[in-house]
Amino acid sequence: MKKVILAALVMGLLLGAISLGAQEKKVAMSLNLGAMTYVGSEGDSFSDFLFSLGAQVDWRLGSSFMLSPEVQVLTYRFHFDYVLIDPGLVLNYTSKSFFAGAGLIFPILVGEGETWTGKLSPKLNIGYSGRHLVLAGYLITNAENLFKENLVGFTLGYKF
């Protein structure tokens, strides 16, 4: 399981490095730390948190949009028996240092030698991107019951 996490992060870093070398002004990469919790109708809102480590590449599409492939690896209380891997793709509208966007993630749960996959889930995010600092808040919801069963989180990142 640790090898899967390490391989996913290394692949993200390599893709980002290749992209940075190819188009220095139009591409940025960030490494992010964050936390996520459940907010919904089940009554357990904000009861527990998952902690995340992630990588993201931002490709500028003109002056107002950026396409951001990303991957987050989440763990419950830093126990690595099971990890949730969330690869995703978000299209963001950018205005100076602020951004807001929407996209999709594909959850993958890895643990004890087995792997489970979830359904594609919509993701909404909003944030600030400075010279080297990225702050973002996001909401991931269930595609079948929009905004009834949600995961809400934030990330703090360093941009290269």
C-alpha positions in Angstrom: 0.0 0.0 0.0 2.8 2.4 0.8 4.4 1.6 -2.5 1.1 2.5 -4.3 1.0 5.9 -2.5 4.7 6.6 -3.2 4.3 5.6 -6.9 1.3 7.9 -7.3 3.1 10.9 -5.8 6.3 10.2 -7.7 4.3 10.0 -11.0 2.6 13.3 -10.2 5.9 15.0 -9.4 7.5 13.7 -12.6 4.6 14.8 -14.8 4.7 18.2 -13.1 8.5 18.5 -13.6 8.2 17.6 -17.3 5.4 20.1 -17.7 7.3 22.8 -15.9 10.3 22.3 -18.2 8.2 22.4 -21.3 6.1 25.5 -20.6 7.6 27.4 -17.8 5.2 30.4 -17.8 2.0 28.5 -18.5 2.3 25.7 -16.0 2.7 25.6 -12.2 2.8 22.7 -9.8 1.9 22.7 -6.1 2.3 20.2 -3.2 -0.6 20.5 -0.8 -1.5 19.5 2.8 -5.0 19.5 4.0 -7.9 18.1 6.0 -11.4 16.9 4.9 -14.6 16.1 6.9 -18.1 14.8 6.2 -21.0 17.3 6.2 -24.4 15.9 5.4 -27.8 14.7 6.5 -26.6 11.6 8.4 -25.9 13.6 11.6 -22.2 12.8 11.9 -21.0 16.2 10.4 -17.6 17.4 11.5 -17.1 14.3 13.7 -13.9 13.1 12.2 -11.2 14.4 9.8 -9.1 12.8 7.0 -5.7 14.4 6.5 -4.3 14.8 3.0 -1.1 15.1 1.0 -1.6 16.0 -2.6 0.0 17.3 -5.8 -1.6 19.5 -8.5 -0.5 20.9 -11.8 -2.1 24.1 -13.1 -2.1 24.6 -16.9 -3.1 28.1 -17.9 -5.7 28.2 -20.7 -5.5 31.8 -21.8 -5.8 34.6 -19.2 -9.0 33.5 -17.4 -9.0 29.7 -17.1 -6.7 26.9 -15.9 -7.0 23.2 -16.1 -5.8 21.4 -12.9 -5.2 17.7 -12.8 -4.6 16.7 -9.2 -4.2 13.7 -6.8 -4.8 13.6 -3.1 -3.9 10.8 -0.7 -6.0 10.9 2.4 -5.6 9.0 5.7 -7.7 8.7 8.8 -5.7 9.9 11.9 -2.4 9.1 10.1 -3.2 5.4 10.2 -2.1 3.9 6.9 -4.0 0.6 7.0 -6.4 2.1 4.5 -5.8 5.2 2.3 -8.1 7.0 0.0 -6.6 8.2 -3.3 -8.6 10.9 -5.1 -7.3 11.7 -8.6 -9.3 14.4 -10.2 -9.5 17.1 -12.9 -10.8 20.7 -12.2 -11.4 23.6 -14.6 -10.9 26.9 -12.8 -11.9 30.4 -13.6 -9.0 32.7 -12.5 -9.1 36.4 -11.7 -5.8 37.8 -10.6 -4.9 35.7 -7.5 -8.3 34.1 -6.9 -9.8 31.1 -8.6 -13.1 29.1 -8.5 -13.9 26.0 -10.4 -15.6 22.7 -10.8 -14.5 19.2 -11.9 -14.6 15.5 -11.1 -12.8 13.1 -8.8 -12.6 9.3 -8.8 -12.2 7.9 -5.3 -10.0 4.8 -4.9 -9.7 3.1 -1.5 -6.6 1.0 -0.9 -6.1 -1.2 2.1 -5.0 -4.7 3.3 -4.1 -5.8 -0.1 -7.4 -4.9 -1.7 -8.7 -1.9 -3.8 -12.2 -0.5 -4.0 -13.3 2.2 -6.4 -16.1 4.7 -6.0 -18.2 6.6 -8.5 -17.1 9.8 -10.3 -18.0 12.7 -7.9 -18.4 16.4 -8.6 -16.0 18.7 -6.9 -16.3 22.5 -6.4 -13.4 24.6 -5.2 -12.5 28.2 -4.5 -9.2 29.6 -3.4 -6.2 32.0 -3.5 -3.0 31.5 -5.4 -0.1 33.8 -4.6 3.5 33.6 -5.8 4.3 30.5 -3.8 1.3 30.0 -1.6 -2.0 28.2 -2.5 -5.0 28.2 -0.2 -8.1 26.3 -1.3 -11.5 25.2 0.1 -13.5 22.5 -1.7 -16.7 20.5 -1.6 -17.0 17.0 -3.0 -20.6 15.8 -3.3 -22.5 12.7 -4.4 -23.6 12.8 -8.0 -26.8 11.0 -7.2 -27.8 13.2 -4.3 -26.2 16.6 -5.0 -25.4 18.6 -1.8 -27.0 16.1 0.6 -23.9 13.9 1.3 -20.7 16.1 1.1 -17.1 16.1 1.9 -15.7 19.5 2.7 -12.0 20.3 3.0 -9.2 22.8 2.7 -5.7 22.6 1.5 -2.6 24.7 2.0 0.1 24.3 -0.7 3.5 25.4 -1.9 3.6 26.4 -5.6 6.8 25.9 -7.6 
